[in-house]
């Protein structure tokens, strides 16, 4: 029984990490681009709107995808821990 929990936990960890990798990379790239635009607009002296942009909506979606993947990884770690405790 404990081996099944450990193997299933490891599988969840692998799936979670693989699901988080892509959205996290895109999220950080969008965040860097947004920070660059903010620096440029500050340098230029323009006023930046606080309204939602397409990039901010995309960052919210990507952040949520990463949060879900991290929750899957945490569940995997919990299953591995439970498997070792049962043993």
C-alpha positions in Angstrom: 0.0 0.0 0.0 2.7 2.5 0.9 4.6 1.8 -2.4 1.5 2.7 -4.3 1.2 6.0 -2.4 4.9 6.8 -2.9 4.7 6.0 -6.7 1.5 8.0 -7.1 3.0 10.9 -5.2 6.1 10.8 -7.4 3.9 10.8 -10.5 2.0 13.8 -9.2 5.3 15.6 -8.5 6.6 14.9 -12.1 3.2 16.0 -13.6 3.0 19.1 -11.5 6.6 20.2 -12.3 6.1 19.6 -16.1 2.8 21.5 -16.0 4.3 24.5 -14.2 7.4 24.9 -16.3 5.9 26.4 -19.4 3.4 28.8 -17.8 6.1 30.0 -15.3 8.5 30.8 -18.1 5.9 32.7 -20.1 4.8 34.5 -16.9 8.3 35.7 -16.0 8.8 36.8 -19.6 5.6 38.8 -19.6 6.5 40.3 -16.1 9.9 41.4 -17.4 8.3 42.9 -20.5 5.8 44.7 -18.3 8.5 46.1 -16.0 10.5 47.2 -19.1 7.5 49.1 -20.4 6.9 50.7 -17.0 10.5 51.9 -16.9 10.2 53.2 -20.4 7.0 55.1 -19.7 8.5 56.5 -16.5 11.6 57.7 -18.4 9.4 59.1 -21.1 7.2 60.9 -18.6 4.0 59.4 -19.7 1.2 58.4 -17.3 0.6 54.7 -17.2 -3.0 53.5 -17.0 -4.0 51.3 -14.1 -6.6 49.5 -16.3 -6.3 45.9 -17.3 -4.3 45.1 -20.4 -4.1 41.9 -22.4 -0.7 41.2 -20.8 -2.1 41.6 -17.3 -4.9 39.2 -18.0 -2.5 36.8 -19.5 -0.2 37.1 -16.4 -3.2 36.3 -14.2 -4.1 33.2 -16.2 -0.5 32.0 -16.2 -0.1 32.7 -12.5 -3.3 30.6 -11.8 -2.0 27.8 -13.9 1.3 27.8 -12.0 -0.6 27.8 -8.7 -2.6 24.8 -9.7 0.6 22.9 -10.8 2.3 23.8 -7.5 -0.8 22.4 -5.6 -0.4 19.2 -7.5 3.3 19.0 -6.6 2.4 19.7 -2.9 -0.2 16.9 -3.0 2.5 14.6 -4.5 4.9 15.4 -1.6 2.1 14.8 0.9 1.4 11.4 -0.6 5.1 10.5 -0.6 5.3 11.5 3.1 2.1 9.6 4.0 3.5 6.6 2.2 6.7 6.7 4.2 4.9 7.3 7.5 2.6 4.3 6.9 5.6 2.1 6.1 
